[in-house]
Amino acid sequence: MADSARLTPAPPAIHSELGLQMHRWMVLSRVLEDRLFALWKQGRIRGRLLTGRGQEAIPTAAALAVNPDDFMCIMHRDMAAHLIRGTTAETVMLHYFGKATGPSGGRDGDIHFAEWERRNFPMVSHLPDSFPIALGLALTSLLRRDRAVTVAFCGEGSTSVGTWHETLNFASVFRCPNVFVVENNQYAYSTPADRQYRGRLVDRALGYGIRGECLDGNDVMAMHEAMVRAIARAREGEGPTLIEAMTMRMDGHAGHDDAAYVPDELKALWRARDPIERLEVRLREDGAASALLESNWSAAREEVDAAVESAWGAPDPTAADLLTRGVFADPA
Ligand SMILES: Cc1ncc(C[n+]2csc(CCOP(=O)(O)OP(=O)(O)O)c2C)c(N)n1
C-alpha cells in the first residue's frame, strides 16, 4: 500500500452523510426536550410536558424517509419529526410558552400541536384517533392519485382500541398508501405490555393481510431502511405496512411521572441502547470525526438557547384574541 494511502483516513462510508443528518436531528430533538424539561420544572411551560427522549430514532428515521408532499400524523414522542419537517425550535417554544404567534395562538401549551401547512397533522388526544385520520388522508391521496403517503405513529397501548383495528382493516382492503408505526415502548403510562396484549403486535399484520415488520426502534439506520421500504410499497400501490419499533421511553409518561413502575434493570438495559450514542459509535467506526459530532451538540445548544430567548419575549395573546381569533370563520 502506498504511504499516502496509509496516511489518508478511510473515506466515510457511503451512508455517513445520511448518518450525520440523522445525528444532527436526534441531537436537536434531545437538546430541545432537555431544555423543555428544565423549563417545565421551573413552571415556565403552560401545559404538561411529554417527551420522547430515548425514542428519537423512530421519528427521525420516518421523517427523513418521507417526501415533503407526504403526510405525517405526529404523536407525543415524536419531536424530531416536527423539526425535520420544518417546524423550528423557536415555534416549539412559542407553543409551549403559550404565545400569540405560536401554532395554537396561545390556546394550548401542551403536546397537541403541528403545523398543518407542512402536512403534519396535530396529535389527537384520544388514542389512537390519529389512525382513522391517517386513513382518511391516505384514501384521499388514493382517490386523487397524487402518490402521497401518510405515516402515522402510535404507542403499543393505543393498539387495544377499536379504531386501531378498523383502520388497519380498511387500509388493507382498499390498499391505502399508509405506513402505521407502533412505537412499542413497553409501557402505556404505567401499564406494562403484558397486561395490554398477548403475542406480538407485528403478527396482527398477518390477520389484516398486510406486510408487517418488527425491528429495533433504537437502531436509526435499520429503522430508516424499513421506512424507505414501506413508503415505497405504499407509493407503488402495494398497500399499507405495519411497523413495530421496539424501544423504551427514558422519561415517565409526562413530567410529573417518575416511572417508578419500570424495573431499574429494564431502564438500564435500554439506557445502554441509547439511539444517539449507538449512532455515534457507528459514525466513528465509519470515520466521522468526533469534532463533527460534537459540533452538532454545540450547534443544537445554541439554536435552542436562541429559540428560548426569542420566544420568551414574544407577545402573549390578549383575552379578546383567545376568545375570537381563529374561532369563527371570516364573514366574507
Ligand atoms: C382513548 C384514550 N384513553 C386514555 C388516554 C390517556 N392516555 C394518554 S397517553 C396514554 C398512554 C398511551 O400509551 P401508548 O399508546 O403505549 O403510548 P406511549 O404514551 O407509551 O407512547 C394514556 C392512557 C387517552 N389519551 N385516550
The ligand as a Gaussian input file, in Angstrom:
#p B3LYP/6-31G(d) Opt

LIG

1 1
 C      -58.749000       6.616000      24.484000
 C      -57.753000       7.166000      25.462000
 N      -57.623000       6.556000      26.658000
 C      -56.722000       7.021000      27.578000
 C      -55.970000       8.128000      27.297000
 C      -54.996000       8.682000      28.346000
 N      -53.622000       8.421000      27.935000
 C      -52.886000       9.359000      27.311000
 S      -51.391000       8.788000      26.838000
 C      -51.706000       7.267000      27.487000
 C      -50.705000       6.154000      27.362000
 C      -50.667000       5.683000      25.958000
 O      -49.779000       4.630000      25.824000
 P      -49.212000       4.215000      24.420000
 O      -50.281000       4.207000      23.397000
 O      -48.454000       2.954000      24.612000
 O      -48.210000       5.410000      24.055000
 P      -46.971000       5.958000      24.901000
 O      -47.525000       7.119000      25.713000
 O      -46.454000       4.852000      25.717000
 O      -46.006000       6.425000      23.877000
 C      -52.961000       7.207000      28.059000
 C      -53.546000       6.027000      28.726000
 C      -56.155000       8.758000      26.036000
 N      -55.436000       9.836000      25.686000
 N      -57.040000       8.261000      25.139000

